[in-house]
Amino acid sequence: MADPVTVDIPHKLGREGARTRIEAGIGKLAGMFPGGTVTEQHWEGDALSFTVQAMGQRVASRLELFEDRVRAELDLPPFLRLFADKIRAKLQKDGPALLK
């Protein structure tokens, strides 16, 4: 398996503030993939594990909350790995807006 796409998204919300924003806007993250929807999600402490279904593919994903950042980790299936750099760039660019 290839390395996951990992991006740190800075914020000034604290863990609880970031969690509140993520819970309210998890669908926005799935929307970064064409036709993407969240099909499963569950919290384990300060980490949200979820699956995005997009383009006939399943993307296992995890958000880990820190006081000053959220670490996003996406395990892309082989087909979507072709777009890993574009996905990483989009997440770096649009990720901060997900926490607003």
LOBA-266229 format. One record per residue (C-alpha): chain; residue number from 1; residue in one letter; z, y, x. Coordinates in Angstrom, 2 decimals, always signed. Layout:
// residues N
(site "A" NUM "A" (Z Y X))
...
***
This chain:
// residues 100
(site "A" 1 "M" (+0.00 +0.00 +0.00))
(site "A" 2 "A" (-0.87 +3.48 +1.27))
(site "A" 3 "D" (+1.71 +6.16 +1.79))
(site "A" 4 "P" (+2.68 +8.00 -1.39))
(site "A" 5 "V" (+1.72 +11.62 -1.95))
(site "A" 6 "T" (+4.92 +13.58 -1.27))
(site "A" 7 "V" (+5.43 +17.30 -1.88))
(site "A" 8 "D" (+8.56 +19.45 -1.76))
(site "A" 9 "I" (+8.59 +22.17 -4.42))
(site "A" 10 "P" (+11.06 +24.96 -3.65))
(site "A" 11 "H" (+13.19 +26.57 -6.38))
(site "A" 12 "K" (+16.30 +28.70 -6.85))
(site "A" 13 "L" (+17.58 +26.98 -9.99))
(site "A" 14 "G" (+20.17 +24.59 -8.60))
(site "A" 15 "R" (+20.07 +20.91 -9.56))
(site "A" 16 "E" (+21.08 +21.38 -13.19))
(site "A" 17 "G" (+18.64 +24.22 -13.76))
(site "A" 18 "A" (+15.80 +22.22 -12.22))
(site "A" 19 "R" (+16.71 +19.19 -14.33))
(site "A" 20 "T" (+16.64 +21.28 -17.52))
(site "A" 21 "R" (+13.19 +22.66 -16.69))
(site "A" 22 "I" (+11.83 +19.24 -15.75))
(site "A" 23 "E" (+13.13 +17.64 -18.95))
(site "A" 24 "A" (+11.49 +20.39 -21.00))
(site "A" 25 "G" (+8.17 +20.28 -19.17))
(site "A" 26 "I" (+7.54 +16.74 -17.90))
(site "A" 27 "G" (+4.28 +16.67 -19.86))
(site "A" 28 "K" (+2.98 +19.55 -17.72))
(site "A" 29 "L" (+3.19 +17.35 -14.64))
(site "A" 30 "A" (+1.20 +14.60 -16.34))
(site "A" 31 "G" (-1.34 +17.25 -17.29))
(site "A" 32 "M" (-2.20 +17.68 -13.61))
(site "A" 33 "F" (-4.26 +14.50 -14.03))
(site "A" 34 "P" (-7.24 +14.60 -16.42))
(site "A" 35 "G" (-6.05 +13.07 -19.69))
(site "A" 36 "G" (-2.66 +12.28 -18.15))
(site "A" 37 "T" (+0.35 +11.34 -20.27))
(site "A" 38 "V" (+3.86 +10.20 -19.38))
(site "A" 39 "T" (+4.33 +6.65 -20.66))
(site "A" 40 "E" (+7.78 +5.82 -19.25))
(site "A" 41 "Q" (+10.66 +7.85 -17.83))
(site "A" 42 "H" (+14.30 +7.39 -16.88))
(site "A" 43 "W" (+16.89 +9.24 -14.84))
(site "A" 44 "E" (+18.92 +7.60 -12.07))
(site "A" 45 "G" (+21.42 +10.24 -10.98))
(site "A" 46 "D" (+19.41 +13.20 -9.70))
(site "A" 47 "A" (+16.09 +11.32 -9.62))
(site "A" 48 "L" (+13.57 +10.95 -12.44))
(site "A" 49 "S" (+11.29 +7.92 -12.25))
(site "A" 50 "F" (+8.29 +8.04 -14.55))
(site "A" 51 "T" (+4.81 +6.65 -15.01))
(site "A" 52 "V" (+1.73 +8.74 -15.68))
(site "A" 53 "Q" (-1.24 +7.07 -17.36))
(site "A" 54 "A" (-4.49 +8.83 -16.39))
(site "A" 55 "M" (-8.15 +7.88 -16.12))
(site "A" 56 "G" (-7.29 +4.26 -16.90))
(site "A" 57 "Q" (-4.82 +4.21 -14.00))
(site "A" 58 "R" (-1.02 +4.06 -13.81))
(site "A" 59 "V" (+0.71 +6.38 -11.35))
(site "A" 60 "A" (+4.31 +5.48 -10.50))
(site "A" 61 "S" (+6.09 +8.76 -9.81))
(site "A" 62 "R" (+9.51 +10.04 -8.84))
(site "A" 63 "L" (+11.12 +13.48 -8.76))
(site "A" 64 "E" (+14.26 +13.84 -6.68))
(site "A" 65 "L" (+16.35 +16.95 -7.33))
(site "A" 66 "F" (+18.01 +18.96 -4.60))
(site "A" 67 "E" (+19.85 +22.28 -4.86))
(site "A" 68 "D" (+16.85 +24.21 -3.47))
(site "A" 69 "R" (+13.83 +21.95 -3.98))
(site "A" 70 "V" (+12.34 +19.07 -5.93))
(site "A" 71 "R" (+10.68 +16.29 -3.97))
(site "A" 72 "A" (+7.74 +14.84 -5.90))
(site "A" 73 "E" (+6.49 +11.41 -4.84))
(site "A" 74 "L" (+3.42 +9.80 -6.38))
(site "A" 75 "D" (+2.32 +6.24 -5.66))
(site "A" 76 "L" (-1.40 +6.39 -6.30))
(site "A" 77 "P" (-3.39 +3.28 -7.21))
(site "A" 78 "P" (-6.42 +2.54 -4.99))
(site "A" 79 "F" (-8.95 +4.43 -7.15))
(site "A" 80 "L" (-6.88 +7.63 -7.24))
(site "A" 81 "R" (-6.07 +7.48 -3.50))
(site "A" 82 "L" (-9.59 +8.81 -2.99))
(site "A" 83 "F" (-8.27 +12.08 -4.47))
(site "A" 84 "A" (-4.90 +12.13 -2.65))
(site "A" 85 "D" (-5.59 +15.36 -0.73))
(site "A" 86 "K" (-6.75 +17.18 -3.87))
(site "A" 87 "I" (-3.76 +15.90 -5.84))
(site "A" 88 "R" (-1.37 +16.99 -3.05))
(site "A" 89 "A" (-2.98 +20.46 -2.88))
(site "A" 90 "K" (-2.83 +20.90 -6.66))
(site "A" 91 "L" (+0.82 +19.85 -6.76))
(site "A" 92 "Q" (+1.68 +22.27 -3.93))
(site "A" 93 "K" (-0.17 +25.10 -5.68))
(site "A" 94 "D" (+0.84 +24.47 -9.31))
(site "A" 95 "G" (+4.16 +22.66 -8.80))
(site "A" 96 "P" (+6.33 +25.81 -8.69))
(site "A" 97 "A" (+4.99 +26.85 -12.11))
(site "A" 98 "L" (+6.35 +23.57 -13.54))
(site "A" 99 "L" (+9.86 +24.83 -12.86))
(site "A" 100 "K" (+9.39 +28.17 -14.65))
***
